[in-house]
Amino acid sequence: MSYGWESFGSWILIIISVICMSAGIIAIVYHALRRRRSSSRTRTPKLPMRDFTLEELQQFDGNGPDGRILLAVNGNVFDVTENGQNFYGKGAPYCSFAGKDVSRALACFKAELAETGGRYDDLSDLSQVEMDRLREWELQFSERYYHIGRLLRPGEPHRVYEETDEPPVDVTVPQSDAKKSI
């Protein structure tokens, strides 16, 4: 019985196979535990549909008692608390977006533009390409996060929303006029 290089090569192949299978099993177990841990977190209850001023939006930067994080994109407010912690939570890459209107930052691909100094931005100076880009971001947010309201322009009144899936009715418009516009 001679043990040559052929036998040695077989043992190396077996050892490499065992290491690869072990790494695969460890990865599967790690991801399963991580997924279970993230799903066992206490869920923040969904906010009812409402409108926000910039000042009201700023209160939802993740530092409140419930840790809720809201962002405004193209006039729509999204709750990113559940699925966006890794992006917008404390210490995350885009934590500066929390509680802000991030429309210009997304349209121009410049995160530093999320700081508007607390002023409303009507986005009227964006190019067509930037507006198209912003609408694409808005679509992505609407597919991933809860849409919970609108960002109000200065002086714009708050709407009263019903608890149904129907489009909201502006209480400043008579019902008969609202139905005609639909």
LINZI-V35333 format. One record per residue. RES is the residue in one small letter. OMEGA is omega in whole degrees, 0 to 359 (999 if undefined). Layout:
BEGIN
RES:OMEGA
RES:OMEGA
END
This chain:
BEGIN
m:178
s:177
y:182
g:182
w:180
e:179
s:179
f:178
g:178
s:179
w:178
i:179
l:178
i:181
i:179
i:179
s:179
v:179
i:180
c:179
m:178
s:179
a:178
g:179
i:179
i:180
a:180
i:180
v:180
y:180
h:178
a:178
l:179
r:179
r:180
r:180
r:181
s:179
s:180
s:176
r:178
t:181
r:175
t:181
p:181
k:177
l:174
p:180
m:178
r:177
d:182
f:166
t:177
l:181
e:179
e:180
l:183
q:179
q:183
f:182
d:180
g:181
n:178
g:182
p:180
d:178
g:184
r:180
i:177
l:175
l:174
a:178
v:178
n:176
g:179
n:181
v:182
f:175
d:183
v:186
t:186
e:187
n:186
g:181
q:182
n:180
f:191
y:180
g:181
k:178
g:180
a:184
p:183
y:180
c:179
s:178
f:187
a:178
g:185
k:169
d:185
v:185
s:182
r:179
a:180
l:182
a:184
c:183
f:178
k:184
a:182
e:179
l:177
a:178
e:180
t:181
g:178
g:179
r:177
y:180
d:182
d:175
l:185
s:181
d:178
l:177
s:178
q:179
v:179
e:177
m:177
d:178
r:180
l:178
r:177
e:176
w:180
e:178
l:179
q:178
f:182
s:178
e:186
r:187
y:177
y:171
h:186
i:177
g:182
r:172
l:184
l:170
r:178
p:179
g:180
e:182
p:175
h:173
r:171
v:183
y:174
e:180
e:179
t:177
d:180
e:176
p:182
p:178
v:179
d:183
v:179
t:180
v:177
p:183
q:183
s:178
d:179
a:180
k:179
k:183
s:182
i:999
END
